Amino acid sequence: MNRSVDEAFPHLTAWVKTHGWIEIGYDDYQRSFIRALDSGGMVWEGRMVYATLESALQELDDALAAWMKENGVHEE
């Protein structure tokens, strides 16, 4: 059985529902493929290349989990 996105990436889900947004993809202004931002700006920036979109999302989810713990943010 496949997991839902919410189940697979719970910290990413919490982030976009209550804290900020993510950007995925390349443009002329960014040096990364995937990023997390809030009203204060860039919170986390990934690498330029990932083997899969899933691996990029997993790295983001892990980074957001660490950021939320360090900043005392509780998931809802």
Secondary structure, DSSP 8 states (H G I E B T S, - for coil): ----HHHH-HHHHHHHHHT-EEEES--SS-S-SEEEEETTEEEEE--S--S-HHHHHHHHHHHHHHHHHHTT----
